[in-house]
Amino acid sequence: MGDCTTSSNEIKIKKIIRNLKKEEIRMICGLLKIDIVSFPLLWNQYFELKKPYKGKAKYNLDELTKMDKIEFEQVINGYFNSILKSIYKEEVLNELYPIFNLPENSDIDTVKKRFRELAKKMHPDTGGTHEGFIALSQAYENFIKNMQK
């Protein structure tokens, strides 16, 4: 009887975890307004369902089936938080290049040089607005943080 429960629990968890993969794709496509995800999914870093396990993911099916409800929810919440951080990082990078009027393959030195040029123009002391200068500075700061990760 214990084997039926474990097997049933494994099936239930596999279904939930596989649906999370579909949800990640849906979220990325919706929030980034793209049709196809061209970068690796975080799902692959978090979950491994096929045995034998290769140890490349944070959690395998055996570990997930042994968790209580609270632990399982914490794993799912951590996974979704990671997705949102990843989406934000992609948004920042995609939005920065048009703001700086640079091609997407620009290196960090080119971005720094362009930031300095724009900062001089957009600074409130040289005729720019306070809000515009703050937005430029925040975009640049986010870019630098994401480049360092």
C-alpha positions as a Markdown table, in Angstrom:
| # | Residue | x | y | z |
|---|---|---|---|---|
| 1 | Met | 0.0 | 0.0 | 0.0 |
| 2 | Gly | 2.9 | 2.3 | 0.7 |
| 3 | Asp | 4.3 | 1.9 | -2.8 |
| 4 | Cys | 0.9 | 2.9 | -4.3 |
| 5 | Thr | 0.9 | 6.1 | -2.2 |
| 6 | Thr | 4.5 | 6.9 | -3.2 |
| 7 | Ser | 3.9 | 6.2 | -6.8 |
| 8 | Ser | 0.7 | 8.3 | -6.8 |
| 9 | Asn | 2.6 | 11.1 | -5.0 |
| 10 | Glu | 5.4 | 10.9 | -7.6 |
| 11 | Ile | 2.9 | 11.1 | -10.4 |
| 12 | Lys | 1.2 | 14.1 | -8.8 |
| 13 | Ile | 4.5 | 15.9 | -8.2 |
| 14 | Lys | 5.7 | 15.2 | -11.7 |
| 15 | Lys | 2.6 | 16.7 | -13.1 |
| 16 | Ile | 2.9 | 19.8 | -11.0 |
| 17 | Ile | 6.6 | 20.3 | -11.9 |
| 18 | Arg | 6.0 | 19.8 | -15.6 |
| 19 | Asn | 3.2 | 22.4 | -15.5 |
| 20 | Leu | 5.7 | 24.8 | -13.8 |
| 21 | Lys | 7.9 | 24.5 | -17.0 |
| 22 | Lys | 4.9 | 25.5 | -19.1 |
| 23 | Glu | 4.1 | 28.3 | -16.8 |
| 24 | Glu | 7.7 | 29.6 | -17.0 |
| 25 | Ile | 7.5 | 29.7 | -20.8 |
| 26 | Arg | 4.2 | 31.4 | -20.7 |
| 27 | Met | 5.4 | 34.0 | -18.2 |
| 28 | Ile | 8.6 | 34.8 | -20.1 |
| 29 | Cys | 6.8 | 35.1 | -23.5 |
| 30 | Gly | 4.1 | 37.3 | -22.0 |
| 31 | Leu | 6.2 | 39.6 | -20.0 |
| 32 | Leu | 9.0 | 40.0 | -22.5 |
| 33 | Lys | 6.5 | 40.1 | -25.4 |
| 34 | Ile | 8.3 | 37.3 | -27.4 |
| 35 | Asp | 7.0 | 34.2 | -29.2 |
| 36 | Ile | 9.8 | 31.8 | -28.5 |
| 37 | Val | 12.2 | 31.6 | -25.5 |
| 38 | Ser | 15.7 | 31.5 | -26.9 |
| 39 | Phe | 17.6 | 31.2 | -23.6 |
| 40 | Pro | 17.8 | 28.3 | -21.2 |
| 41 | Leu | 14.8 | 27.9 | -18.8 |
| 42 | Leu | 15.5 | 28.1 | -15.0 |
| 43 | Trp | 13.3 | 25.0 | -14.7 |
| 44 | Asn | 16.3 | 22.9 | -15.9 |
| 45 | Gln | 18.4 | 24.3 | -13.0 |
| 46 | Tyr | 15.7 | 23.6 | -10.4 |
| 47 | Phe | 14.2 | 20.3 | -11.3 |
| 48 | Glu | 15.3 | 16.9 | -12.4 |
| 49 | Leu | 12.6 | 14.3 | -12.9 |
| 50 | Lys | 14.3 | 11.5 | -14.9 |
| 51 | Lys | 16.3 | 8.8 | -13.2 |
| 52 | Pro | 19.2 | 8.2 | -12.9 |
| 53 | Tyr | 19.7 | 11.7 | -11.7 |
| 54 | Lys | 22.7 | 13.6 | -13.1 |
| 55 | Gly | 22.9 | 16.1 | -10.2 |
| 56 | Lys | 22.6 | 19.2 | -12.4 |
| 57 | Ala | 19.4 | 20.5 | -10.8 |
| 58 | Lys | 18.8 | 21.8 | -7.3 |
| 59 | Tyr | 16.0 | 19.3 | -6.7 |
| 60 | Asn | 15.3 | 15.8 | -8.0 |
| 61 | Leu | 12.0 | 13.9 | -7.9 |
| 62 | Asp | 13.0 | 11.8 | -4.8 |
| 63 | Glu | 13.8 | 14.9 | -2.8 |
| 64 | Leu | 10.5 | 16.6 | -3.9 |
| 65 | Thr | 8.4 | 13.6 | -2.9 |
| 66 | Lys | 9.9 | 13.6 | 0.6 |
| 67 | Met | 9.1 | 17.2 | 1.3 |
| 68 | Asp | 6.2 | 18.3 | 3.3 |
| 69 | Lys | 3.7 | 20.8 | 1.9 |
| 70 | Ile | 5.5 | 23.9 | 3.4 |
| 71 | Glu | 8.9 | 22.9 | 2.1 |
| 72 | Phe | 7.5 | 22.1 | -1.4 |
| 73 | Glu | 5.8 | 25.5 | -1.4 |
| 74 | Gln | 9.1 | 27.2 | -0.5 |
| 75 | Val | 10.8 | 25.5 | -3.4 |
| 76 | Ile | 8.1 | 26.6 | -5.8 |
| 77 | Asn | 8.2 | 30.2 | -4.4 |
| 78 | Gly | 12.0 | 30.3 | -4.8 |
| 79 | Tyr | 11.7 | 29.0 | -8.3 |
| 80 | Phe | 9.1 | 31.7 | -9.3 |
| 81 | Asn | 11.2 | 34.5 | -7.6 |
| 82 | Ser | 14.2 | 33.3 | -9.7 |
| 83 | Ile | 12.1 | 33.5 | -12.9 |
| 84 | Leu | 11.0 | 37.0 | -12.1 |
| 85 | Lys | 14.6 | 38.1 | -11.5 |
| 86 | Ser | 15.7 | 36.5 | -14.7 |
| 87 | Ile | 12.9 | 38.2 | -16.7 |
| 88 | Tyr | 13.7 | 41.6 | -15.1 |
| 89 | Lys | 17.4 | 41.1 | -16.1 |
| 90 | Glu | 16.4 | 40.4 | -19.7 |
| 91 | Glu | 14.0 | 43.4 | -19.7 |
| 92 | Val | 16.8 | 45.7 | -18.4 |
| 93 | Leu | 19.2 | 44.6 | -21.0 |
| 94 | Asn | 16.7 | 44.8 | -23.8 |
| 95 | Glu | 15.5 | 48.3 | -22.7 |
| 96 | Leu | 19.0 | 49.7 | -22.1 |
| 97 | Tyr | 20.4 | 49.5 | -25.6 |
| 98 | Pro | 17.6 | 51.6 | -27.2 |
| 99 | Ile | 17.8 | 54.2 | -24.4 |
| 100 | Phe | 21.5 | 54.6 | -25.0 |
| 101 | Asn | 21.0 | 54.3 | -28.8 |
| 102 | Leu | 23.6 | 51.5 | -29.1 |
| 103 | Pro | 23.6 | 48.2 | -30.9 |
| 104 | Glu | 22.8 | 45.2 | -28.7 |
| 105 | Asn | 26.3 | 43.7 | -29.1 |
| 106 | Ser | 28.0 | 46.8 | -27.6 |
| 107 | Asp | 30.6 | 46.0 | -25.0 |
| 108 | Ile | 30.7 | 47.4 | -21.5 |
| 109 | Asp | 33.2 | 50.1 | -22.3 |
| 110 | Thr | 31.0 | 51.5 | -25.1 |
| 111 | Val | 28.0 | 51.5 | -22.8 |
| 112 | Lys | 30.1 | 53.4 | -20.1 |
| 113 | Lys | 31.3 | 56.0 | -22.7 |
| 114 | Arg | 27.7 | 56.5 | -24.0 |
| 115 | Phe | 26.4 | 56.8 | -20.4 |
| 116 | Arg | 28.9 | 59.6 | -19.7 |
| 117 | Glu | 27.9 | 61.5 | -22.9 |
| 118 | Leu | 24.2 | 61.2 | -22.1 |
| 119 | Ala | 24.7 | 62.1 | -18.4 |
| 120 | Lys | 26.3 | 65.4 | -19.4 |
| 121 | Lys | 23.4 | 66.2 | -21.7 |
| 122 | Met | 20.6 | 65.0 | -19.3 |
| 123 | His | 22.0 | 66.5 | -16.1 |
| 124 | Pro | 19.7 | 69.1 | -14.6 |
| 125 | Asp | 22.5 | 71.6 | -14.5 |
| 126 | Thr | 23.0 | 71.4 | -18.2 |
| 127 | Gly | 19.3 | 71.7 | -19.2 |
| 128 | Gly | 18.1 | 68.1 | -18.5 |
| 129 | Thr | 15.3 | 67.1 | -16.2 |
| 130 | His | 15.8 | 65.6 | -12.8 |
| 131 | Glu | 13.5 | 62.7 | -13.6 |
| 132 | Gly | 15.3 | 61.9 | -16.9 |
| 133 | Phe | 18.7 | 62.0 | -15.3 |
| 134 | Ile | 17.5 | 59.7 | -12.5 |
| 135 | Ala | 16.0 | 57.2 | -15.0 |
| 136 | Leu | 19.2 | 57.2 | -17.1 |
| 137 | Ser | 21.3 | 56.6 | -13.9 |
| 138 | Gln | 19.1 | 53.8 | -12.7 |
| 139 | Ala | 19.1 | 52.1 | -16.1 |
| 140 | Tyr | 22.9 | 52.3 | -16.2 |
| 141 | Glu | 23.2 | 51.1 | -12.6 |
| 142 | Asn | 21.0 | 48.1 | -13.4 |
| 143 | Phe | 23.0 | 47.3 | -16.5 |
| 144 | Ile | 26.3 | 47.3 | -14.6 |
| 145 | Lys | 24.8 | 45.1 | -11.8 |
| 146 | Asn | 23.5 | 42.6 | -14.4 |
| 147 | Met | 26.8 | 42.6 | -16.3 |
| 148 | Gln | 28.7 | 41.7 | -13.1 |
| 149 | Lys | 26.5 | 38.6 | -12.4 |
